[in-house]
Amino acid sequence: MDSKGTNMTMDMVVMSAVESLGTTHGDMLASRPSSKSESDEAVSSILLVLWIAAVGFLLVAFRIASWVLSKSEGPPALRKVSDPIREGAYAFFVTQYGAIARLSLILALVLFLSYRFRPVGNNGGDTYSPTVLATICVASFLVGGALSGVSGLIAMWVAVRSNVRVCAQAIMGSYNGAIQVAFRAGAFASILIVSLCLFGLVFLYTVVWLLLGANPLTIPMLIVGYGFGASYVALFAQLGGGIYTKAADVGADIVGKIEKNIPEDDPRNPAVIADLVGDNVGDCAGRGADLFESIAAENIGAMILGATLASTSSLPDGDQVSYTLFPLILHGMGLCACAIGVLAVGTRSDPGAVRDEETPVLRGRMLEDPMVVMKRGLYVTIFLSIVGMWFLCSYFLYSSLYPSAWWRFAICGTMGILTSLAFVVITEHYTDYLFYPVRSVAESSQYGHGTNVIRGIAVGLESTFPSIIVLSIAILVVYSLGYGSGLPDKAAAGVFGTAVATMGMLSSASFILAMDVFGPIADNAGGISEMSMQGEEVRVITDRLDAVGNTTKALTKGYAVGSASMAAFLLFRAFLDEINSILPEGLVLKSIDLAYPEVFIAGLLGGAMVFLFSSLSMSAVGKSAQAVVTEVRRQFNQHPGILNNTETPDYGKCVSMVASSALKEMILPGVLAVTGPILTGLVFKMCGRFSHRPLLGVQAAGGQLMVGTIAGVLVALFFNNAGGAWDNAKKYIESGAYGGKNSEAHKAAVTGDTVGDPFKDTCGPSIHVLIKLLATITLVVGPLYLAL
């Protein structure tokens, strides 16, 4: 048979299978009456499943935690180092989140008062008073903020307890044990955070449905404050933690490595404890809150889009509920896939205790690459996510009215999952020293500090292009698939296709965050082993984990930007749907037109705000680092015995100094991010009132959201990948290339790494949050921009 005949045969087989599944499922759906009771029954059934999933995976997370905490903490020398790290992290966390809580309460009061003037509209036939709307918004805002804060605490709590256990496993010679403790500690944090996010959404949905008897399709619009609260807390958590960790890191490197020529994590460096504390409050607590708000905001946006599509397509009531709650169902499936993927992480063999004839170099060569170990688990997670995606789409998105819709949306979800993998691959190419871009940065270090910085900037700029190409192809493909699904509202179906793709990207979020938290835990383990003067055979294991942890942190940042980009598109459409649900008859907001000068100006302001925010964040790190440098120099000058180990550094002084500076410096960029979008919308609302254009404020806010998101995505990609390239170029030289440690090339690489620290760990991650904060602010406050 020729290839054409073969293809026709395959097409017939696929279509036959699709029609068979559709017919079976369609018969089941046709047997159910379409009524209010059907809608209530569907909501009850799906919510029950979601409650079981949320609570069940919370229990799974605690089971993983009990396994990690059952491992030994090792000899007292390790606790002597780890205890100050734990105490410093807790002290900063309590102070930081106390400040965030006060700011959140002020904003909650402002939201409540502002919502008294919000247009009420007709929410799917349910009309509520401004007081009721304000109460729901503020309650969901506070729940989202509180759970986001708890997520950060959880990530940090497990990190400061597992770092010493990883080091203890290395002392026992268990390489596999060290990897599993570090990774499963991250998995505990990630699974618990995603479960908490799901728990919060299901809780709010259930309460609003039961207490108000609200239309199930309009509830997502009522609880948009949940995403805003999560984003608000995550912004300050990421900013404060990022400023802390990089100020301590930069200050420690400038005086320790460059001026005094002492190794990283050397106990003689007064800033070393502050540096290790920073890994936990920035990379763990900040990233945990970041992931929480990503899932919260994107779930709510996808639920709004699903509800809009279902209602405009005249689907049966039960199917409308399925479309609305489908994003939450997908996250339950993602948790299951990730939990199984975690079990697949482990080395194929463990060398065991060190033998007398082994040298550290030989020992290092025997160790399986930790990245390969983790990728096995990632591939398992991705495979299970794809299988789960097809099953859930066939069950929850099938309709006898539109039988081809479900498999098109399943392809959209699969495309999203593969897009997340593509982002990981691209980021690895530009940030791992196994590949040319990072090696080119290392090579340029031979010629001086300036050439290193120039090449790193070039790599960061270049890295944005392939990422955007992948993102553009993904959005175009999934939109086209949704558009051709057969549903009558083609544009809404296309955007829902992007929503399903975004949910597909986030289906592996738990596993990706586990890889992220693995990084700072491994970094801390290396620092503890160095400060406790462990032997070289221990450092071989912790150094191997630390080097890979650097790359995993970079990969997760690329993944975060990709998911934020996809989410921004769906949240923008959710914003339009929300506004149209409020507008009186005769007024429709179909699109945002940048050809209007006011909208174009608002767009420019959105783009400029990203750069101003980046500048303020970078300056905050610089100011805080200067204070650390001054203090470390003072201690070395006034206590020269520190360098020959006859005097002990005052670690606490640096810890308290960095904490105070970080908390002070996070306020200005944070306030800019929150107030900037609101002021823009209100100013143009007044302009619209005077010019009799009631939609001008909303259009300006939409323009700011569009351009601000585009600028934010590009800048975040640049910051993340440039910083990662500089960091791993330094690691590559430290492995022995171009003269190794203490060479001139190494000193130049340290300079590049110092420049890159605020790029990749402060500005880049904070812009991830800013992108989603822009969208959630616009969703929550957008109705106030209407000049009706």
GIPE-V471091 format. One line per field, one symbol per residue. ss: DSSP state (A for helix, B for strand, O for the rest). phi: phi as a letter, one per 40 degrees, with the letter a starting at -180 (. if undefined). psi: psi as a letter, one per 40 degrees, with the letter a starting at -180 (. if undefined). A space follows every 10 residues. Layout:
BEGIN
ss=???
phi=???
psi=???
END
This chain:
BEGIN
ss=OOAAAAAAAA AAAAAAAAAA AAAAAAAAAA OOOOOAAAAA AAAAAAAAAA AAAAAAAAAA AAAAAAAAAO OOOOOAAAAA AAAAAAAAAA AAAAAAAAAA AAAAAAAAAA AAAAAOOOOO OOBOOBOOOA AAAAAAAAAA AAAAAAAAAA AAAAAAAAAA AAAAAAAAAA AOOOAAAAAA AAAAAAAAAA AAAAAAAAAA AAAAAAAAAA AAOOOOOOAA AAOOAAAAAA AAAAAAAAAA AAAAAAAAAA AAAAAAAAAO OOOOOOOOOO OAAAAAAAAA AAAAAAAAAA AAAAAAAAAA AAAAAAAAAA AAOOOOAAAA AAAAAAAAAA AAAAAAAAAA AAAOOOOOOO OOOOOOOOOA AAAAAAOOOA AAAAAAAAAA AAAAAAAAAA AAAAAAOOOO OOOOAAAAAA AAAAAAAAAA AAAAAAAAAA AOOOOAAAAA AAAAAAAOAA AAAAAAAAAA AAAAAAAAAA AAAAAAAAAA AAAOOOOOOA AAAAAAAAAA AAAAAAOOAA AAAAAAAAAA AAAAAAAAAA AOOOOAAAAA AAAAAAAAAA AAAAAAAAAA AAAAAAAAAA AAAAAAAAAA AAOOOOOOOO OOOOOOAAAA AAAAAAAAAA AAAAAAAAAA AAAAAAAAAA AAAAAAAAOA AAOOOOOOOO AAAAAAAAAA AAAAAAAAAA AAAAAAAAAA AAAAAAAAAA OOOOOAAAAA AAAAAAAAAA AAAAAAAAAA AAAAAAAAAA AAAAOOAAAO OOOAAAAAAA AAAAAAAAAA AAAAAAAAAA AAAAAAAAAA AAAAAOOO
phi=.ccccccccc cccccccccc cccccccccc ccccaccccc cccdcccccc cccccccccc cccccccccc cccgcdcccc cccccccccc cccccccccc cccccccccc ccccccbcdc gbcfgcbbcd cccccccccc cccccccccc ccccccdccc bcdccccccc ccgccccccc cccccccdcc ccccccccdc cccccccccc cbgccdccdd ccbccccccc cccccccccc cccccccccc cccccccccb fbccgccccc ccccccccdc cccccccccc cdcccccccc dccccccccc cccfcddccc cccccddccc cccccccccc ccccciccab cgcccdcccd ccccccccdd cccccdcccc ccccccccdc ccccccbcac cbcccccccc cdcccccccc cccccccccc bbccbddccc ccccccbhcc cccccccccc cccccccccc cccccccccc cccccgcccc ccccccdccc ccccdccbdc cccdcccddc cccccccccc ccfccccccd ccccccccdc cccccccccc cccccccdcc cccccccccc cbccchbbbc abbcccdccc cccccccccc ccdccccccc ccccccccdc ccccccccbc cccbgcbbcc cccccccccc cccccccccc cdcccdcccd cccccccccc cfbccccccc cccccccccc ccccccdccc cccccccccc ccccchcfhg cgcccccccc ccccccdcdc bbcdcccdcd dccdcccccc cddccccc
psi=hidddddddd dddddddddd dddddddddd ehihiddddd dddddddddd dddddddddd ddddddddee iieaiddddd dddddddddd dddddddddd dddddddddd ddddeeehhd ahgfehhiid dddddddddd dddddddddd ddddddddde dddddddddd deegdddddd dddddddddd dddddddddd dddddddddd defihddedd ddfedddddd dddddddddd dddddddddd dddddcddde fiiifheehd eddddddddd dcdcdddddd dddddddddd dddddddddd deefiidddd ddddeddddd dddddddddd dddehiidih daihidehid dddddehihd dddddddddd dddddddddd ddddddehhd dgeedddddd dddddddddd ddddddddde eheeiddddd dddeddeidd dddddddddd dddddddddd dddddddddd dddeeeidgd dddddddddd dddddededd dddddddddd dddddddddd defiiddddd dddddddddd dddddddddd dddddddddd dddddddddd ediihdhhgd ihhedhdddd dddddddddd dddddddddd dddddddddd dddddddege eddefeihig dddddddddd ddddeedddd dddddddddd dddddddddd efgdeddddd dddddddddd dddddddddd dddddddddd dddeeeifea ieiddddddd dddddedddd ecdddddddd dddddddddd eddeehg.
END
